[in-house]
Amino acid sequence: MEKSTIFLDFYGTIVNKDSFGIFLRRLGIGSLKPKYLRNAVKGLKEMSMDNRLVLISNQAAIGYGIIQDKDFKQLLERFDAEMKEKGIIFDGIYYCPHRISEKCPCRKPEPGMLEKAVQELKIELNSGWMIGDQTCDISLGKNKNLQTILVTTGYAGNDGHYKDKPDYVAADLYNASQIIKFIKFSKEEKND
């Protein structure tokens, strides 16, 4: 099976929106322990067997001053370490710290983060995927000709910001991993 690159959103797709207790930590309480969404780790484990994983995440809370960039980097380091302990490797982790009003070219659905990953990681997009819980994730995927999966965790596409429709809808990341596996298998069967 050929390796595809799967671009994944973070909050609402892999972890709960307040999974790290960011706001509690800011007050001096709470922890850096991620709260994974149902079947997220199982799905990531499945995806990582045959694919490259890249995290791309909007983090406007940094731009608004709700959290500090250094604190978010620390959270991502903890997340990455936990994933590695579970045998899940992310080829790259990217985030945009800007507010929506800044109209930054790296903020999803704009392609800046994805294009940076493509360049730095030497990714071929011809068999790529974008998975997320918001319409900006789907819009980005559509604009870059990726196959898209909307997970019904998090916002489940109900944010209403963009009109693009996903290619597939999945209950969670494990369900998404099964869709990808089935589509890849179907394409290979056609080529045999």
Backbone torsions as a table, in degrees:
resi	resn	phi	psi	omega
1	MET	NA	132.3	179.7
2	GLU	-72.8	143.5	179.3
3	LYS	-78.3	127.2	173.5
4	SER	-103.1	163.8	171.9
5	THR	-104.3	130.9	177.8
6	ILE	-111.8	117.6	175.5
7	PHE	-91.4	130.0	-175.7
8	LEU	-125.5	138.6	169.8
9	ASP	-74.1	165.8	-176.6
10	PHE	-103.5	-77.5	-178.5
11	TYR	-68.9	131.9	179.5
12	GLY	86.2	-11.0	179.7
13	THR	-115.3	-49.3	179.8
14	ILE	-104.6	-47.5	-177.1
15	VAL	-122.6	157.3	175.8
16	ASN	-63.8	146.4	-175.9
17	LYS	-49.9	-41.3	179.3
18	ASP	-110.6	35.0	-171.7
19	SER	-62.6	-28.3	-178.4
20	PHE	-93.9	3.1	-178.3
21	GLY	62.4	38.1	-175.8
22	ILE	-53.4	-48.3	-175.0
23	PHE	-70.4	-37.1	176.3
24	LEU	-65.8	-40.9	-179.7
25	ARG	-62.9	-38.0	179.5
26	ARG	-60.7	-30.1	178.1
27	LEU	-87.5	2.4	177.7
28	GLY	92.9	7.2	176.8
29	ILE	-128.7	170.4	-179.6
30	GLY	96.7	-177.8	-176.1
31	SER	-140.7	175.9	176.7
32	LEU	-97.6	22.0	-176.6
33	LYS	-82.9	116.9	179.5
34	PRO	-66.5	147.6	175.6
35	LYS	-112.8	98.4	-175.4
36	TYR	-75.8	143.2	176.7
37	LEU	-72.2	161.3	-177.1
38	ARG	-52.8	133.3	177.4
39	ASN	58.9	14.0	-178.9
40	ALA	-65.9	-50.6	-177.8
41	VAL	-65.1	-42.3	178.1
42	LYS	-59.9	-43.5	179.1
43	GLY	-67.3	-43.2	178.6
44	LEU	-63.3	-39.8	178.5
45	LYS	-60.5	-45.8	179.4
46	GLU	-63.1	-46.3	-179.1
47	MET	-64.2	-38.3	-174.5
48	SER	-69.7	-15.0	179.8
49	MET	-67.1	-37.8	-173.6
50	ASP	-123.0	5.9	-172.6
51	ASN	-140.4	161.5	170.3
52	ARG	-91.9	137.5	179.7
53	LEU	-111.0	134.2	177.5
54	VAL	-134.2	126.6	178.4
55	LEU	-91.4	129.8	173.3
56	ILE	-133.9	124.7	-169.6
57	SER	-141.8	133.2	170.1
58	ASN	-78.7	132.8	-179.7
59	GLN	-133.4	63.7	-179.2
60	ALA	-60.7	-22.4	179.0
61	ALA	-57.7	-28.9	176.4
62	ILE	-69.2	-48.3	179.8
63	GLY	-61.6	-32.5	178.6
64	TYR	-83.1	-4.8	179.1
65	GLY	80.1	12.1	179.4
66	ILE	-71.9	-39.0	174.3
67	ILE	-131.9	158.0	178.9
68	GLN	-91.0	147.6	179.0
69	ASP	-55.6	-43.6	-178.6
70	LYS	-63.3	-35.5	178.0
71	ASP	-68.1	-40.5	179.4
72	PHE	-66.9	-38.8	176.9
73	LYS	-60.2	-39.7	178.1
74	GLN	-64.0	-39.7	178.0
75	LEU	-63.1	-42.6	179.6
76	LEU	-66.8	-36.7	176.8
77	GLU	-61.9	-42.3	178.5
78	ARG	-64.1	-45.1	177.9
79	PHE	-58.8	-49.5	-178.0
80	ASP	-60.8	-41.7	178.7
81	ALA	-63.2	-42.8	178.2
82	GLU	-63.5	-40.0	178.8
83	MET	-63.5	-44.5	179.7
84	LYS	-61.1	-39.3	177.2
85	GLU	-60.2	-29.1	-179.4
86	LYS	-92.4	3.7	179.1
87	GLY	81.3	19.4	-178.9
88	ILE	-109.9	119.6	-176.7
89	ILE	-110.5	127.7	172.0
90	PHE	-97.7	124.2	178.5
91	ASP	-67.5	-30.1	179.8
92	GLY	-157.2	151.0	176.5
93	ILE	-131.2	120.5	-176.8
94	TYR	-129.7	146.0	174.7
95	TYR	-148.6	152.5	176.9
96	CYS	-107.3	119.9	-177.7
97	PRO	-89.5	6.6	-171.0
98	HIS	-88.4	153.4	175.7
99	ARG	-71.0	156.2	178.7
100	ILE	-56.8	-42.9	-176.1
101	SER	-64.7	-17.6	-179.2
102	GLU	-76.2	-13.2	179.0
103	LYS	48.7	47.9	-178.7
104	CYS	-69.1	139.4	179.7
105	PRO	-71.5	-7.9	177.8
106	CYS	-100.3	-8.2	-178.5
107	ARG	-80.2	123.9	178.6
108	LYS	-56.7	136.9	15.8
109	PRO	-88.8	4.9	175.9
110	GLU	-64.9	151.4	-170.5
111	PRO	-89.0	5.6	-173.4
112	GLY	-53.4	-48.9	-179.1
113	MET	-64.3	-44.6	-178.7
114	LEU	-63.8	-44.4	179.3
115	GLU	-64.3	-36.3	176.3
116	LYS	-63.7	-43.6	178.3
117	ALA	-63.2	-43.6	179.5
118	VAL	-57.9	-45.1	-178.7
119	GLN	-69.1	-50.2	-175.6
120	GLU	-68.5	-37.4	-174.8
121	LEU	-98.8	0.4	-179.9
122	LYS	54.2	57.9	-176.9
123	ILE	-93.8	138.6	170.4
124	GLU	-97.1	125.3	-176.4
125	LEU	-87.7	-2.0	-173.2
126	ASN	-61.8	-20.1	178.0
127	SER	-131.7	34.2	-176.0
128	GLY	-87.7	166.5	-179.2
129	TRP	-133.3	151.8	170.3
130	MET	-126.7	126.6	179.9
131	ILE	-124.8	130.8	177.3
132	GLY	-166.0	176.6	-177.9
133	ASP	-106.2	-3.6	-177.2
134	GLN	-120.5	161.1	-179.2
135	THR	-66.3	-26.1	177.0
136	CYS	-64.7	-33.0	178.0
137	ASP	-66.3	-45.0	-179.0
138	ILE	-67.4	-43.3	179.3
139	SER	-60.4	-43.8	176.9
140	LEU	-59.6	-48.8	-179.7
141	GLY	-58.8	-44.9	179.6
142	LYS	-63.1	-43.3	-179.2
143	ASN	-64.6	-24.1	180.0
144	LYS	-106.0	14.6	177.4
145	ASN	58.9	36.3	174.7
146	LEU	-94.4	154.7	169.8
147	GLN	-76.1	141.8	-173.3
148	THR	-120.4	144.4	174.6
149	ILE	-131.3	123.4	173.6
150	LEU	-94.0	122.4	175.4
151	VAL	-92.6	143.4	-176.8
152	THR	-88.4	13.6	169.4
153	THR	-82.1	170.9	178.2
154	GLY	59.0	-132.0	-178.0
155	TYR	-74.0	-20.2	-179.8
156	ALA	55.4	31.2	178.6
157	GLY	78.1	5.6	-176.6
158	ASN	-87.4	11.1	177.9
159	ASP	-73.9	-24.1	172.9
160	GLY	68.3	17.4	-177.9
161	HIS	-77.7	-34.2	-176.1
162	TYR	-131.4	155.4	-173.1
163	LYS	-94.6	-10.9	-177.4
164	ASP	-58.8	140.0	179.4
165	LYS	-102.4	142.3	179.6
166	PRO	-73.1	157.2	173.6
167	ASP	-71.0	-35.3	-178.1
168	TYR	-141.9	155.9	175.0
169	VAL	-123.8	134.2	-178.4
170	ALA	-129.3	147.2	179.2
171	ALA	-66.3	-34.1	-177.1
172	ASP	-164.4	-176.1	-176.8
173	LEU	-68.3	-29.9	176.7
174	TYR	-67.0	-44.7	176.9
175	ASN	-59.9	-41.0	177.4
176	ALA	-62.1	-40.1	179.6
177	SER	-62.9	-35.6	179.2
178	GLN	-71.0	-36.2	176.0
179	ILE	-62.2	-47.9	-179.5
180	ILE	-60.6	-45.4	-180.0
181	LYS	-60.4	-43.6	-179.6
182	PHE	-64.5	-44.9	-179.5
183	ILE	-63.2	-44.2	178.5
184	LYS	-62.4	-44.2	180.0
185	PHE	-62.8	-42.7	179.8
186	SER	-61.3	-42.3	179.7
187	LYS	-65.6	-39.9	179.5
188	GLU	-66.8	-38.4	178.5
189	GLU	-62.8	-40.1	179.1
190	LYS	-64.3	-34.7	-177.1
191	ASN	-80.7	-15.0	-180.0
192	ASP	-83.9	NA	NA
